[in-house]
Amino acid sequence: MRKSMHLLLLTFLFITCQKEQLRNDDIQRDEQNLPNLKSADDAFLFLNNNMPDVYTPAEISRIRQMIGEPKTGDFKRSGKTVELPSGSVDALQSAVDEAGPGGMVVVKSGEHTENGLVNVEYPLKLIGENGATILINTPPFTGQIAGGIWFNHANNSQIRNITFSAGGVLAPTALLIQNSDRVVISDNMFTKFLISIMVQHSDHITIRKNHITADNSWQTGGPNAVGIMHVNGKSASIYSNTANNAVFGIWCCDRGGVSYGNNTAGNLYGQIICKVPADLMDPDGEIIGADDSGNHWLIALNESSNNLYAGIVVIDGSNNNVLLANSGSGNMVYDIDLVGPTERFGFFTPTSYKNRVYSYNDQTIKDCGEDNKVIGGTLIDTGMYPCDNVEVQ
């Protein structure tokens, strides 16, 4: 991604410098204390009391639905139920074709192997029995997605209860959701992919209760890995997932999403609110890149710990997001980083702005953006520890 985004060299040099500085513990504490918010109800009450013009009863009702049990009533059963037998090899595409629009493929318990791209072009349920594993072998990654399962124009599809495992070296993608609204990805496990879940031009996506362990070869000079990459799509719901060992555990772009109750650890950045650069290609050769930086997201009650740089990073023009009651410990530099205009990734990215952070006082926060508001937290003195800002281009 973007000449590997120069991430490893630039970031680890930055980490080393900043880590030495923070040992001096020259910090400032905001005297306002955030109450202990233990549940969604606590969070909604707090938001309604403190930002009533934004978090109206109607908006809270919308968000409550987004982090509740996903609605599946829009899926219209009209096709067949097809079983994918244990030990199958390159049989999933035929099962999808046989099931047809509105059908269901039941992945039987055991291991299944797929060596090419599986294309789903209509609503489909892909449901695993307990112990169902799909091993995905793909060609070496060249910047174009050439393997995995591609849900394209497949509104209301569901992918549940499957272990997806990368069989080959540096398998690029497990799931690409494209031009497919209201897809539910739930209760799956992903291991050793460069990108476990990618969402492109798909609204109202639900990604919940998945466990992701990314390929970590980026730590030794390999390509960057991302757990969940939400590129384009309005009102995404990303909640109760775990994402470990990636460069970016969860990557949020576009407008109006919710990231709630996720756990990210062992990444470079646990979560990043940003703008995916136009570097990847879909299977048809079309460029994939975010149309908008992350904006108007609610990032709440997440735990992001033991990441190699920061727990949550807001960068690249991301704006009007609310970060509420996120927690974490053991992040090597900061817990929350609101970034100004920078060339941190080897190219210019504009400042974050007009974001609001409500934080517990044990969270370290560095604010180098514009018109951000930080309430609570342990604030880093940017006079003592300068921002990596550059002149605006």
N, C-alpha and C positions, 0 to 999 in steps of 0.2 A: 504494500500500500504506500503510494507516494514516495518512491525510492526508499522503501522500508521506513519512511517517515523519519529517518535518522534517529529513531527512538532510542535504541539501545545506547549508542555512544553518548548522545547529548544528554539523555535523561540520567544515566548513571554518573556522568560527570557532575551533573546538577545535584544529584542525591548526595554524593560525597561531600561537596561543598556545603550544602545546606545542613547536613547532619552534624557536621562539626560546629556550625554556628549555633544550632539549637541547644547544644550542650550547655551554653551559657545561661539558658532559661530566662532570657530577657524578654518577658512577655507582659501583656496587659490583660486584665480580666474585666469583662463587662459585668457590672454589678447587678444586672437584671437576671433573675434566675428563671429558667424554664421549668414549669411544673413537670412532674414525672408523668409522661403520657404512656400508658401501657396498652392501649387498645385503639382501634379505629374510632370508636365513639369518643374517646378522650381527645383524639386529634381533631375530629370534626367540630367538637365543642370549642376547642381552642381556636381553630381557624375562624369559626363563625363569630367568636367574640373579638378577635384581633384583626381580622380582615373581612368584615361583614359585606363590604361592597363587592368583593371578589367571590368569597365563599358564601353565597346565598343558600337558602334552603334547597333551591332547585339544583345548584351546582353540587352541593353536598350529596343530594340524592343521586345525581349522575355518577359521582365518584364511588359512592357506596355500592352501586350496582356493578361498577367496574372491578371492584375487589371482592365481590361476592361470588357465589357459585355461578359459573358462566351459563348464560342462556343457550340452550341448544335446540330450541323449538323451531328455529328457522331452517334447520336441516330437514329436508323433505325426503323420506325414504321412498325410493322408486326403483332402485336397482336390486341386484342380487347380493347375497352374502356368500363370500368366497373365502375358503380357508387356504392359507399358505402353509404347507406342511413343513414340519421340522426337517432341517437338513437341505432345504431348497437352495438352488444356485441360479441366480439370474431369472427368477420366476415371478418377482413382484410385479413387473410391468404387465405380464399376461394376466395376473390376478386382478390388477386394477382395471384392465380393459374388459375383463369378463364381468366384473362387478358393475361397471357402468355408472352413469350419473345417478347420484343418490344411493349408491351401493355401499357395501362395507367389506373390507378385507380384514379378516381375523388372522393375525400372525401367531401361529401356534408356538407353544413353549419349545425352546431349543434355539439353535443357531441357524441363521439364514445368511447367505452371502450374495452381495450385489456388486458387480464389477463395472457397471456403467450408470448412466443417468436414467432415473425413473421419472416419467413425466405424468403428472396428474392434472387434467384439464377440465375437471368438473367437480362438484361437491362429492366428497368421499369421506367415509370414516375409516381410518387406519388404526386398528385397535389390537393391542398385544395381549395375549394370555400372560399370566405370571411366568417370568423366566424367558420371555421372547427377546431375542437379540438379533439385530440386523447388522452384519459386518459389512462395512462399505469400503471397497477397494477402488481407488481412482487413480488416474494418471498423475504424474508429478504436477504440482500447482504452477501454473504459468500466468496467473492473473485472470483467467477465464474459468468460470465454474463449469466443470465437465463431469461431475458425478454427484452422488447423493440423490435426494428426492426433491423434485421441483413441483410445487403446487402453483400452477399458473392459471388464472381465471377459474379458481376453484373455491368460490365463496362458500362460507359456512362449513368448511371441512374441519375434521377433528383428527388429531394425532395423539394417542394416549397409550401409556403403560408399555413402552418399548425401550429397550436399551439399544442405543445406536453407538457402534464402536468403529473407530477408524482402523481398518485392517492394514492398509498400506502405509508408506512413509509420507507424512505430511499431507494427509487427506484434507482437501480444502473445506468442504461443506457437507453437513448432514442434511439440513432442511433449508430450502430457499422458498419463502412464501412471497409470491409476486402477483400483483393485480388480483388479490384474493382477500375480500373483506370478511371480517367476523370469523376468522379461523381460530380454533382453540388448540393450543399445544400444552398438554397437561400430563404431569406424573411420568415423565420420561427421564432417561439417563443418557448423557452424552459423554464419551471419553475420547480424548486425543485428536480432536478436530482443530483445524485452524479457525474455522467459524462454525460453531455448532448450530446456531439459528440466525438466519438473515431474513429481514422483513423489508420488502421494497414495494412501494406504492400499494399498500394494503391498509385499510382503515379498521379500527375497532378490533385489533388483534388482542387475543388473550394468551399470555405466556405465563404459566403458573405451575408451581410445585415441581419444577424440573431440577435435576442435579447435573451440573456441568463441570467436568474436569478437562481443561483445554490441553492441547499439545504445548509443552513448555520448552521446546527446542529454541524458542526465541531468546532464552536466557544464555544460550551458548552460540548465538549468531544466526539462528534459523529465522524463518519468516515470523511476522507478528501473528499472534492468535487473539481471537475475540470470542467471548462466550456467547452473548446475545448482542447482535448488531441490528438495531432498529433504525433503518436508513430513512425511509419515507412512509408516512402513514399517520393519520390523525387518531387521537384518542386511544392510544395503545394502553393496555393493562399488563404490567410486568410485576408479578408479585409472588412472594414466598418461594423464590428460586435460590439456589446456591450456584455460584460461579467462581471457580478457582483456577489459578495457575496461568491465566491469560495476561496479555499486555493490558487489555481493557476487559474487565469482567462483564460489565453491562454498558452498552454504548447507546445513548438516547439522543435522537434527533427529531425534528419536526415538532408538531404542536399538540398540546392538550393531553399528554399522556400521564400515567401514574406509575411510579416505581415505589412499591410498598413492601416492607417486610422481607426484603431480599438479604441474603448473606453472601458477601464477597470477601475472599481471603486469598493470599498468596499471589495476587496479581501485581502488575505495575501500578495501574490505577484501578481501584475497586469498581467505581462507576465513573463514567465520563458523560457530561452533557456537552454536546459538541456538534460538529458537522462533518459527516463522512466525506472525504475527498473523492472526486470522480476518478477512480483508478481501476476498479474491478470491472469485469464484464460478465453479463449473464450468459446462459448457454447459447443464446441467439447472437451474441456479440454486441449487445447493447451495453453502453456504459452505465455503471451503477454509481451514483453519488447523491448525497443529500441535497434536496432543494432548499431546505432551511435549517439553520442551527436549532438546537433544542430550545423551545420556548413554551412558556405556560405549562410546564410540567410540575406536578407535585411529587417531590422526592421525600418520602416520609417513613420513619420508623424502620430504616434499614440498619443493618450492622455490617460494617466494613473494617476488618481488622487484619493486621500483619501483612499489609500490602507493601511493596517495595518502594513506592513513592507516597501515594496519598489514598485516602479512603474514597473521597468524592472530589472530582475536578470539574469546574465549570469554565469553559473556554470557547474560543472561536466564535464570538458573537452571540453566544447563548444568553438569553434574556428573559426577564419576567417569570423566572422559575421560583418556586418556594421549596426550600430545604427545611424540613421540620423534624426535630427530635431524632436525628440519626445518631448512631452510636458506633464506637469502635475503639480499638486500642492496638498498640504495637505497629501502627503505620510508621514507616521509617522517617518521613519528613513531616507531613501535615495530615490532619484528618479531613479538612476541607480546604480547597484551594480555588479561589475566585481569581481567574487569570486576566491580566490586561493584554494589550496588543503585544504580540510576541512572535518570535521565530523558533520557539521551543522544538517544533517538529521538523525544522529545516526549511520551512516556508512560512510566510506571514499569515497569522490568524488575528482577526480583530478582537477587541476587548469584550469581555463579558460585561453586562450592564443590567441594572434595574432588577437584580435578583434579590430575594429576601431569605435570610437564614435565621431560624430560631434554633438555638443550640444549647445543649448542656455545657456547663462550664469546664468539663474535663476534655472537651474537644478543641484541638488547636486549629485555628482558622487564619488563613492569610488572604487578605482582600487587596488585589491589585487592579480591580476593574473600576468601572464608573457607575456611580449612583446605586451601588449595591447597599443593602441595609442588613447589618449583622446585629442580632440581639442575642446576648449570651455568648458563651464560648470563651476560649483563651486566645486573645488576638495577638498575632505576630506583629511586632514593630517593624514596619517596612522601611523606616529610616535606618534602623540598625541592620536589617536584613533586606536589601533592596529587591524590588521586583525585577523580573527578567523582561521588562517592557522595552519595546523598540519604538522608533518614530513611526507614526501612522502613515501608511502608504496611500 
